[in-house]
Each structure stands twice: as C-alpha cells, then as structure tokens.
Amino acid sequence: MDPYLTLRQQAAIKRDEAMAHARRVYRDDIDAIEKLEKRIPPTTAQRAKVDFKRGLNTVDLMQSLIPPDQPFQLADMLRWLYEVRKGEKFREASVRTYLSRLAGRGVIRKLYKTGSNGAMWISTGSTVTTGGIETMSLPEVVELILKESGQPMRVVEIVVTMHSKGFREKSSPVTLARSVRDMFKRYPGRFAEGEKGRWATVG
C-alpha cells in the first residue's frame, strides 16, 4: 500500500476528529452563553432594541423594562418609557393603570406606599421586602436630607447628597435636579425657598 496514501488518510481522520471536536466545543460555548444571557438582565438600550423589533404594546414594553431587583415608582417607569420611545406620549393615568395590571398578573408587587400616596413597586422575583432610601419617595428623601442637614440647601447640594446616599444613583444630576425642582412646585406647603435659591422644610 502506498505509504503516502496512508499518511493522507491518517491526516484526513485527524482533520475530521478536530473539526468534530471544534463543533462540540462551539455548541457547548453557545449553550453556556445563552444560559448566562438569561441570567443577566439586559440594559435599557438592549431591551429597547428588542422591543422595537417586536413591536410590543405598552404593557408588555413596561414589563420588559422592569429591573429585576430595584424598587421603582410611576415616575421611573414614565422616564424609562420616554427613553425607549422618544417622541411618543404616555398618559400618567394609563401607565398607573398598567402597573396595577402587571401587579394583577403577578409580575410586580407593591413594596412600599409612600406618604404622598405613591406606590413603590418591585419585581415579584426580587427578595427585597423592605428598603432604605431607595424605597422612599422623592419628597421624603429631600425632606430627610434637609432635616439631617439642619440648614437650607441649594438644589445641586441636595442632588449630590442624594447620590452619596444611594438614591437614584443611575439618574443624571441634571435629570434629578429637574425632578427635585418640579417636586418643589407640587408641594409648596411642604418646602419653601429662601435666599439664594436655598430650600428648607416647612414647619
């Protein structure tokens, strides 16, 4: 038998075995990646990209935006919706109703009811039962910060203190400052503006 033919056959066998092994490794890697992908929640941008392709309705879109282990309020959900679907308008009353609908489905549960009659929601898959400052409403957090300070504070000082305490750390300072200013307008009997734009609690 031609010795070179034998060598060629042996080389072909090795090639086929190597290719089969590479395919097995590839399949194992893909399975591992898919399992990891299911365990790690996608970012807002990733969720948005998927949602646009699927053409989700508002309720399903809201469900896809719910963080796995982070408390949130109606205002947070509205902000996420506007970030995902820029230019589209969402009625606050409708989004509030959809949150109740998601709670009815068992997707989220009410974690905490704030003093301003707002609800703090969280995914039912979360083990959180009570929370610290992140479970408080914006007015409550600002009030807490002002009382701890013992003196009036400017909005930027309040925002910096919020972030240092872990409240809405992922929100930009500009966005959070705007929320604080809007909140002051809604609660004129709870907060008062003094000299040089410094705010304090009333009473």
C-alpha positions, 0 to 999 in steps of 0.5 A: 500500500502506498505509504503516502496514501496512508499518511493522507488518510491518517491526516484526513481522520485527524482533520475530521476528529478536530473539526468534530471536536471544534463543533462540540466545543462551539455548541457547548460555548453557545449553550453556556452563553445563552444560559448566562444571557438569561441570567443577566438582565439586559440594559435599557438600550438592549431591551429597547432594541428588542422591543422595537423589533417586536413591536410590543404594546405598552404593557408588555414594553413596561414589563420588559423594562422592569429591573429585576431587583430595584424598587421603582415608582410611576415616575421611573417607569414614565422616564424609562418609557420616554427613553425607549420611545422618544417622541411618543406620549404616555398618559400618567393615568394609563401607565398607573393603570398598567402597573396595577395590571402587571401587579394583577398578573403577578409580575410586580408587587407593591413594596412600599406606599409612600406618604404622598400616596405613591406606590413603590413597586418591585419585581415579584422575583426580587427578595427585597421586602423592605428598603432604605432610601431607595424605597422612599419617595422623592419628597421624603428623601429631600425632606430627610436630607434637609432635616439631617442637614439642619440648614437650607440647601441649594438644589445641586447640594441636595442632588449630590447628597442624594447620590452619596446616599444611594438614591437614584444613583443611575439618574443624571444630576441634571435629570434629578435636579429637574425632578427635585425642582418640579417636586418643589412646585407640587408641594409648596406647603411642604418646602419653601425657598429662601435666599439664594435659591436655598430650600428648607422644610416647612414647619 
